Amino acid sequence: MKSKVLAIIPARYASTRFPGKPLIDIGGKTMIERVYRQVKKAKLISEVIVATDDNRIADAVKHFGGLVEMTSASHPSGTDRCAEVAKRFERAFDLVVNIQGDEPFINPQAIDDLCSSFENPLVQVASLCKKIEDKASLTNPNVVKVVKDNKGFALYFSRHPIPFLRNALNSNWQWEHAYFKHLGIYGFRLNTLLQLTQLAQSELEKAESLEQLRWVENGFRIYMSETNHETLAIDSPSDLEHVEKYLKSHF
């Protein structure tokens, strides 16, 4: 039987680097609308909901005809915000996909690739990774790296290049070994998502400031589906220039 998949886009107005980010205008549409419409194109997604604690974002979503659920303002992460909404629909859906609200051009096929990971009954949590082709990404601490076992499950995530190549110049690492960057989209079996939000913050998570290390450290395996689709996230106002160029060349 085909799984019913709920896609949730957590969105908050407050942001240290970019307040009001979900409502910025990108080619005549708000960012949250662009994310929403891209996710709706994914064939394996049954429903899309924006999860927010801000009435301005909620009103914007309703304005373009999207579905929105209000959540607590005290959530420490987007995962917790997703879990609050998912619990309201736990009898209606089998899987939950957490979509980053700052990727207005997310590829629908990448979302479907993630959903397809759950055809394997052993997969409880899944995410995406893409091969790193350039040194800048490899050394950038804002680009999270992941190493996998031979079955595709994550062994570790780090902001540092991993693995360390002892017998090669670091300027050649990307040519000497296959490195992968982690793309911040997650799929969960619904019950697993609710379990993850009960875990206390872990030491590895604190060290790298990566929430997924809490799950790994507590024994939850994350399947990494490899994709060729790039993401273009908006983290600060300076990213808008790249987004506008992308918009003109692809839409």
SULGI-V869659 format. One line per field, one symbol per residue. psi: psi as a letter, one per 20 degrees, with the letter a starting at -180 (. if undefined). burial: b if it has 16 or more other C-alpha atoms within 10 Angstrom, else e. Layout:
psi=???
burial=???
//
This chain:
psi=ppqpppppnppqhppghmpjghjqpokiqqghgggghghhiphjphqppporjphggghhghhjjrpqpqrqijpirhghgghgghhhkhihqhqppoppjknikpphhhghgghhhjhoiiphpqaqqqppiqhghhioiiopqqqqajjjqphqqqiqpprpohkqpiijgiiiqoqpqpplpqqqpghgghghiiqqprhhghgilohihggghjjppopoppqipqqnqohrhiihghghggghii.
burial=eebebbbbbbbbbeeeeeeebbbbebeeebbbbbbbbbbbebebbeebbbbbbbeebbebbeeeebbbbbbeeeeeebbbbbbbbbeeebeebbbbbbbbbbbbbbbbbbbbbbbebbeeeebbbbbbbbbbeeeebbbeeebbbbbbeeeebbbbbbbbbbeeeeeeebeebbeeeebbbbbbbbbbbbbbbbebbeeeebebbeeeebbbbbbbbeebbbbbbbbeeeeebbeeeeebeebeeeeeeee
//
